[in-house]
Amino acid sequence: MPAITAPRGTRDILPAESWKWSYIVSTASRTMRDFGFSEIHLPVFEYTELFSRGVGETTDIVEKEMYTFTDRGGRSITLRPEATAGVMRAANENNLCAQGAGAKLWSWGPMFRYERPQKGRYRQFYQIDAEYLGVAGPMADAEVIALSIELFRRLGLRNLEVIINSVGCEKCRPVYRQKLVDYFTARKDELCETCIDRLSRNPLRILDCKNESCRNAADGAPDIFGSLCDECREHFAQVRNGLERLNFTYSISKRLVRGLDYYTKTAYEILSGDLGAQNAVAGGGRYDNLSRAIGGGKIPGVGFACGLDRVALVMEEQGCSFGEVPGVSVYCVAMDDESRGAVQALTHNLRMSGISAECDTAGRGFKAQMRAAGNCRFACIIGADERVNGTVSVKNLADGSQVSVKAGEAVSYLEGKL
């Protein structure tokens, strides 16, 4: 019988890597707190309608990538492919933006999309997500972009590029949509089959296609700026002013449309030159119509998400620090079987005092225990002499020095050394 393995597109986050993820999440937590964001935890699955109505029926996510099933009650359920729709659903359901109040929310956790696995992309992947709800002004857009940049600065990432664009609103986007339809219809023979289908349903997505022929065809496509209404044009100008006021450099890309229908006005991504073709480490923008699309009131929003897998990958390739490698500080060693009880008690006392400690529970000999202590800073050794004298021999494993301390003072002694 063959051994069972993890499904394709998933992977185990083992101890050698999981501590790095903890560092990224803890850095994100501090950064979010400094920007006034509060943590929220969402269900891993939602009613399918939340994503079909919120994300958009013609998006790749809804058409091709969602993990959807029927539960025992006959309801269509989907493992969440992204977090923004769930955050907005939670805000509506729990009245988080009552009476015009804003809500700054962040979360992190697993998302699920049926995609072709590649470097930095998995079918179960993890995201950090931040959403600023209830504020329609451009300063909120600039603040969210600044938040994502500051997170990456604190993580030590380099070689990053911020790109922005406007995708207009329901008033001016139809004008731009028709310009794209006219342009690409004349170049239909240059488009892939997917983009030919997009031409009638969602022509903006052609700008985002990675097919070389489609990209070449899109080079001469009109940009949106000649089609923006006065409100969207002024909003984008103020977002740019905000970024410049904060001394952030950026570039404008007419290709940037993002892959979800709920975006309005600002769209942005942060790219890394170290990820190859799939080079976005964060992306987001404004989505003022999402709340109404899922049956709520008018709640504007702007936010971003970044993939933990990709961020960790870029940090590793750039040699960024993940902080101190976690490990046990003290290993308690029994020289004989009669000392194992005392060693177990000492280990427990150290742990109760906040000192990471370990001891052998498998009955190994003294030499094997000392080998196990190799990565620790100190070894606390108890044998026959120590039991008789009521002492503990504390060995500094870095320099080999050893002292004898009273058993009742071993914890306080180590507290002063660690």
C-alpha positions as CSV (number, residue, x, y, z in Angstrom):
1,M,0.0,0.0,0.0
2,P,1.6,3.3,-1.0
3,A,2.2,6.0,1.6
4,I,-0.3,8.9,1.6
5,T,1.3,12.2,0.7
6,A,0.1,15.8,0.8
7,P,-2.2,16.8,-2.1
8,R,-0.6,18.5,-5.1
9,G,-0.3,22.3,-4.5
10,T,-0.1,22.0,-0.7
11,R,2.9,21.6,1.6
12,D,3.8,21.1,5.2
13,I,5.3,24.1,6.9
14,L,8.0,22.3,9.0
15,P,9.7,23.7,12.1
16,A,12.8,24.8,10.0
17,E,10.5,27.3,8.2
18,S,7.5,27.9,10.6
19,W,9.5,30.0,12.9
20,K,10.2,32.4,10.0
21,W,6.5,32.6,9.4
22,S,6.0,33.5,13.1
23,Y,8.5,36.3,12.7
24,I,6.7,37.7,9.7
25,V,3.3,37.5,11.3
26,S,4.6,39.1,14.6
27,T,6.2,41.9,12.6
28,A,2.9,42.3,10.7
29,S,1.0,42.4,14.0
30,R,3.2,45.2,15.4
31,T,3.0,47.2,12.2
32,M,-0.8,46.9,12.0
33,R,-1.1,48.0,15.6
34,D,1.1,51.0,14.9
35,F,-1.3,52.0,12.1
36,G,-4.4,51.5,14.2
37,F,-5.6,48.2,12.7
38,S,-7.3,45.5,14.9
39,E,-7.1,41.8,14.3
40,I,-10.1,39.8,13.1
41,H,-10.5,36.1,12.5
42,L,-12.8,34.8,9.8
43,P,-14.3,31.4,8.8
44,V,-12.2,29.4,6.4
45,F,-15.4,28.6,4.4
46,E,-18.3,30.9,3.4
47,Y,-21.4,30.6,1.3
48,T,-20.4,30.4,-2.3
49,E,-22.6,33.4,-3.1
50,L,-20.3,35.7,-1.1
51,F,-17.5,35.2,-3.7
52,S,-19.6,34.8,-6.8
53,R,-21.4,38.1,-6.1
54,G,-18.5,39.9,-4.4
55,V,-15.4,38.8,-6.3
56,G,-17.3,38.5,-9.7
57,E,-18.8,35.8,-11.8
58,T,-16.4,36.4,-14.7
59,T,-13.2,36.4,-12.7
60,D,-10.7,33.5,-13.0
61,I,-11.2,32.9,-9.3
62,V,-14.9,32.2,-9.5
63,E,-14.9,30.5,-12.9
64,K,-11.9,28.2,-12.5
65,E,-10.2,28.3,-9.1
66,M,-12.6,27.9,-6.2
67,Y,-12.9,24.8,-4.0
68,T,-16.7,24.5,-3.8
69,F,-18.8,21.7,-2.4
70,T,-22.3,21.1,-1.2
71,D,-22.7,20.4,2.5
72,R,-25.0,18.0,4.2
73,G,-27.7,20.7,4.3
74,G,-27.6,21.1,0.6
75,R,-25.9,24.5,0.8
76,S,-23.1,25.5,-1.6
77,I,-20.0,26.2,0.4
78,T,-16.6,27.5,-0.8
79,L,-13.2,27.5,0.9
80,R,-12.2,31.1,0.9
81,P,-10.1,32.1,-2.1
82,E,-9.4,35.6,-0.6
83,A,-10.2,37.5,2.5
84,T,-11.6,40.9,1.5
85,A,-15.1,39.7,0.8
86,G,-15.2,37.9,4.1
87,V,-14.0,40.9,6.0
88,M,-16.8,43.0,4.4
89,R,-19.4,40.4,5.1
90,A,-18.2,40.4,8.8
91,A,-18.4,44.2,8.9
92,N,-22.0,44.2,7.5
93,E,-23.1,41.3,9.7
94,N,-21.6,42.8,12.9
95,N,-22.4,46.4,12.2
96,L,-18.7,47.4,12.5
97,C,-19.2,50.6,10.4
98,A,-22.3,51.9,12.1
99,Q,-23.2,55.6,11.8
100,G,-20.4,56.3,9.5
101,A,-17.6,55.0,11.7
102,G,-14.5,53.6,10.0
103,A,-13.0,50.2,10.8
104,K,-9.4,49.2,10.4
105,L,-9.1,45.4,10.3
106,W,-6.4,42.8,9.6
107,S,-6.2,39.1,9.6
108,W,-4.0,36.2,8.4
109,G,-4.6,32.6,7.5
110,P,-5.0,30.0,4.7
111,M,-6.7,30.7,1.4
112,F,-7.5,28.1,-1.3
113,R,-7.4,28.4,-5.1
114,Y,-7.1,25.6,-7.7
115,E,-4.1,27.0,-9.6
116,R,-1.1,25.5,-11.3
117,P,1.5,25.2,-8.6
118,Q,4.7,27.1,-9.2
119,K,7.4,29.0,-7.3
120,G,5.8,30.9,-4.5
121,R,2.2,29.8,-5.5
122,Y,0.3,27.0,-3.9
123,R,-3.3,25.7,-3.9
124,Q,-3.4,26.3,-0.1
125,F,-1.6,29.5,0.5
126,Y,-1.4,31.9,3.4
127,Q,-2.1,35.7,3.3
128,I,-1.8,38.7,5.5
129,D,-4.8,40.9,4.8
130,A,-5.5,44.5,5.9
131,E,-8.8,46.4,5.1
132,Y,-9.7,50.0,5.9
133,L,-13.5,50.2,5.8
134,G,-15.9,53.2,5.9
135,V,-13.6,55.9,4.5
136,A,-14.0,57.0,0.9
137,G,-11.3,59.7,0.7
138,P,-7.9,59.2,-1.0
139,M,-5.9,59.7,2.2
140,A,-7.2,56.2,3.2
141,D,-5.7,54.8,0.0
142,A,-2.4,56.4,0.6
143,E,-2.4,55.1,4.2
144,V,-3.0,51.5,3.2
145,I,-0.2,51.7,0.6
146,A,2.0,53.2,3.2
147,L,1.1,50.4,5.6
148,S,2.2,47.7,3.2
149,I,5.4,49.5,2.3
150,E,6.2,50.0,6.0
151,L,5.6,46.3,6.7
152,F,8.1,45.3,4.0
153,R,10.6,47.9,5.3
154,R,10.5,46.4,8.7
155,L,11.0,43.0,7.3
156,G,14.1,44.2,5.5
157,L,12.9,43.6,1.9
158,R,14.8,45.4,-0.9
159,N,14.4,45.7,-4.7
160,L,10.7,46.4,-4.5
161,E,8.6,48.5,-6.9
162,V,5.3,50.1,-6.2
163,I,3.0,50.4,-9.2
164,I,-0.4,52.1,-9.2
165,N,-3.3,52.7,-11.5
166,S,-6.9,53.7,-11.5
167,V,-9.7,51.4,-12.7
168,G,-12.4,54.0,-12.6
169,C,-15.9,53.6,-11.2
170,E,-19.3,52.5,-12.4
171,K,-19.8,55.9,-14.1
172,C,-16.6,56.1,-16.2
173,R,-15.5,52.5,-16.6
174,P,-18.1,51.6,-19.2
175,V,-16.6,54.4,-21.5
176,Y,-13.2,52.8,-21.1
177,R,-14.5,49.3,-21.5
178,Q,-16.0,50.2,-24.9
179,K,-12.6,51.7,-26.0
180,L,-10.9,48.5,-25.1
181,V,-13.6,46.4,-26.9
182,D,-13.1,48.5,-30.0
183,Y,-9.3,48.3,-29.8
184,F,-9.0,44.6,-29.2
185,T,-11.8,43.6,-31.6
186,A,-9.5,44.9,-34.4
187,R,-6.7,42.7,-33.0
188,K,-8.8,39.7,-32.2
189,D,-6.5,37.3,-34.1
190,E,-3.7,38.2,-31.8
191,L,-5.5,37.2,-28.6
192,C,-5.5,33.8,-26.8
193,E,-8.8,31.9,-26.5
194,T,-9.2,33.1,-22.9
195,C,-8.9,36.8,-23.9
196,I,-11.2,36.3,-26.8
197,D,-13.8,35.2,-24.3
198,R,-12.9,38.2,-22.0
199,L,-13.4,40.6,-24.9
200,S,-17.2,40.4,-24.5
201,R,-17.3,39.9,-20.8
202,N,-14.4,41.6,-19.0
203,P,-12.1,43.3,-21.5
204,L,-10.0,45.0,-18.8
205,R,-8.6,41.5,-17.9
206,I,-6.9,41.3,-21.3
207,L,-4.5,44.0,-20.1
208,D,-3.4,41.6,-17.3
209,C,-2.9,38.5,-19.5
210,K,0.6,36.9,-19.3
211,N,0.4,35.5,-22.9
212,E,3.1,37.1,-24.9
213,S,0.9,37.7,-28.0
214,C,-1.8,39.3,-25.8
215,R,0.8,41.4,-24.1
216,N,2.1,42.6,-27.4
217,A,-1.4,43.4,-28.5
218,A,-2.1,45.3,-25.3
219,D,1.0,47.5,-25.7
220,G,-0.9,50.0,-27.8
221,A,-4.2,49.8,-25.9
222,P,-5.6,53.1,-24.7
223,D,-5.1,53.9,-21.0
224,I,-7.9,54.7,-18.7
225,F,-7.0,58.2,-17.9
226,G,-8.7,59.8,-20.9
227,S,-11.9,58.1,-19.8
228,L,-12.0,58.9,-16.1
229,C,-14.8,61.0,-14.7
230,D,-13.8,64.1,-12.7
231,E,-14.3,62.3,-9.4
232,C,-12.0,59.4,-10.3
233,R,-9.4,61.7,-11.9
234,E,-9.3,63.9,-8.8
235,H,-9.2,60.9,-6.5
236,F,-6.2,59.4,-8.3
237,A,-4.4,62.7,-8.3
238,Q,-4.8,63.0,-4.5
239,V,-3.6,59.5,-4.0
240,R,-0.5,60.4,-5.9
241,N,-0.1,63.5,-3.9
242,G,-0.4,61.5,-0.7
243,L,2.3,59.1,-1.7
244,E,4.6,61.9,-2.8
245,R,3.9,63.7,0.5
246,L,5.1,60.6,2.3
247,N,8.2,60.4,0.1
248,F,7.2,57.2,-1.6
249,T,8.4,56.5,-5.2
250,Y,6.0,54.7,-7.5
251,S,5.2,54.2,-11.2
252,I,2.0,54.1,-13.1
253,S,1.0,51.1,-15.1
254,K,-2.0,51.0,-17.4
255,R,-1.8,47.2,-17.3
256,L,-2.6,47.0,-13.6
257,V,-6.3,46.1,-13.3
258,R,-6.1,43.4,-10.6
259,G,-8.1,40.2,-11.0
260,L,-11.3,40.9,-9.0
261,D,-14.4,42.7,-10.1
262,Y,-14.9,44.7,-6.9
263,Y,-12.1,47.1,-7.4
264,T,-12.9,50.8,-8.1
265,K,-10.6,53.7,-8.5
266,T,-7.1,52.9,-7.0
267,A,-5.4,49.6,-7.7
268,Y,-1.8,48.9,-6.7
269,E,0.8,46.2,-6.4
270,I,4.2,45.8,-4.9
271,L,6.6,43.8,-7.1
272,S,9.8,42.0,-6.3
273,G,12.6,41.6,-8.8
274,D,13.5,38.3,-7.2
275,L,10.4,36.2,-8.0
276,G,10.5,35.8,-11.7
277,A,7.2,35.9,-13.6
278,Q,5.0,35.7,-10.5
279,N,6.6,38.8,-9.0
280,A,3.8,40.4,-7.0
281,V,4.4,40.2,-3.2
282,A,1.4,42.4,-2.3
283,G,-1.6,43.9,-4.1
284,G,-4.8,45.7,-3.3
285,G,-6.8,48.8,-3.9
286,R,-10.2,50.4,-3.4
287,Y,-13.6,48.5,-3.6
288,D,-16.4,51.0,-2.9
289,N,-19.1,48.7,-4.4
290,L,-18.3,45.4,-2.7
291,S,-20.6,45.9,0.3
292,R,-23.7,46.5,-1.9
293,A,-22.7,43.6,-4.1
294,I,-23.0,41.2,-1.2
295,G,-26.3,42.7,0.1
296,G,-25.0,45.3,2.6
297,G,-25.2,49.1,2.8
298,K,-22.8,51.5,1.2
299,I,-19.5,51.0,2.9
300,P,-16.4,52.1,1.0
301,G,-13.2,50.2,1.5
302,V,-9.5,50.0,0.6
303,G,-7.0,47.3,1.5
304,F,-4.2,44.9,0.5
305,A,-3.1,41.3,0.9
306,C,0.4,39.8,0.8
307,G,1.3,36.1,0.5
308,L,3.3,34.7,3.4
309,D,4.8,32.1,1.1
310,R,6.1,34.7,-1.3
311,V,7.3,37.1,1.4
312,A,9.3,34.4,3.1
313,L,10.8,33.3,-0.2
314,V,11.9,36.9,-1.1
315,M,13.3,37.4,2.4
316,E,15.3,34.2,2.1
317,E,16.7,35.1,-1.3
318,Q,17.6,38.6,-0.2
319,G,19.3,37.3,3.0
320,C,16.9,39.2,5.3
321,S,17.0,38.5,9.0
322,F,14.1,36.5,10.6
323,G,15.3,37.3,14.1
324,E,16.8,34.8,16.5
325,V,16.5,31.1,15.7
326,P,14.2,29.7,18.4
327,G,15.7,27.0,20.6
328,V,15.8,25.7,24.1
329,S,18.1,27.6,26.5
330,V,18.8,24.9,29.2
331,Y,19.1,21.2,29.0
332,C,18.8,19.3,32.3
333,V,20.9,16.2,32.4
334,A,20.7,13.2,34.8
335,M,24.0,11.4,35.4
336,D,22.1,8.3,36.7
337,D,18.6,6.9,36.9
338,E,18.2,8.0,40.5
339,S,18.6,11.6,39.5
340,R,15.9,11.6,36.8
341,G,13.2,12.7,39.2
342,A,15.2,15.7,40.4
343,V,16.0,16.6,36.8
344,Q,12.4,16.5,35.8
345,A,11.4,18.8,38.7
346,L,14.2,21.3,37.9
347,T,13.1,21.3,34.2
348,H,9.5,22.1,35.3
349,N,10.6,24.9,37.6
350,L,12.7,26.5,34.9
351,R,9.7,26.4,32.5
352,M,7.4,27.8,35.2
353,S,9.9,30.8,35.5
354,G,9.8,31.5,31.7
355,I,13.1,29.8,30.9
356,S,12.9,27.3,28.0
357,A,14.2,24.0,29.2
358,E,14.3,20.4,28.1
359,C,15.2,17.0,29.7
360,D,15.5,13.5,28.5
361,T,12.4,11.3,28.9
362,A,13.6,8.3,26.9
363,G,16.1,6.9,29.5
364,R,19.2,7.8,27.5
365,G,22.6,7.7,29.0
366,F,24.7,10.7,30.1
367,K,26.7,11.1,26.9
368,A,23.6,11.0,24.7
369,Q,21.9,13.6,26.9
370,M,25.0,15.9,26.6
371,R,24.8,15.5,22.8
372,A,21.2,16.5,22.9
373,A,22.1,19.6,24.9
374,G,24.5,20.7,22.1
375,N,22.4,23.6,20.8
376,C,21.5,24.9,24.2
377,R,23.3,27.6,26.1
378,F,23.5,25.8,29.5
379,A,23.4,22.3,30.8
380,C,22.2,21.7,34.4
381,I,23.7,18.4,35.6
382,I,22.5,16.4,38.6
383,G,24.2,13.2,39.8
384,A,24.8,11.4,43.0
385,D,27.1,14.1,44.4
386,E,24.7,16.9,43.5
387,R,21.8,15.0,45.2
388,V,23.9,14.5,48.4
389,N,25.0,18.1,48.5
390,G,21.7,19.7,47.3
391,T,23.4,21.4,44.4
392,V,23.2,21.6,40.6
393,S,26.2,21.7,38.3
394,V,25.6,24.4,35.7
395,K,27.8,24.2,32.6
396,N,28.2,27.0,30.1
397,L,28.1,25.1,26.8
398,A,29.7,28.0,24.9
399,D,32.9,28.2,26.8
400,G,32.9,25.0,28.8
401,S,33.0,26.6,32.2
402,Q,31.1,25.0,35.0
403,V,29.9,26.2,38.5
404,S,28.0,24.5,41.3
405,V,25.0,26.3,42.7
406,K,22.5,25.4,45.4
407,A,19.5,23.5,44.0
408,G,17.1,26.2,45.3
409,E,19.0,28.9,43.6
410,A,19.5,27.3,40.2
411,V,16.5,29.0,38.6
412,S,17.5,32.5,39.8
413,Y,21.1,31.9,38.8
414,L,20.1,31.1,35.2
415,E,17.6,34.0,35.1
416,G,20.6,36.3,35.6
417,K,22.6,34.6,32.8
418,L,19.9,34.4,30.1
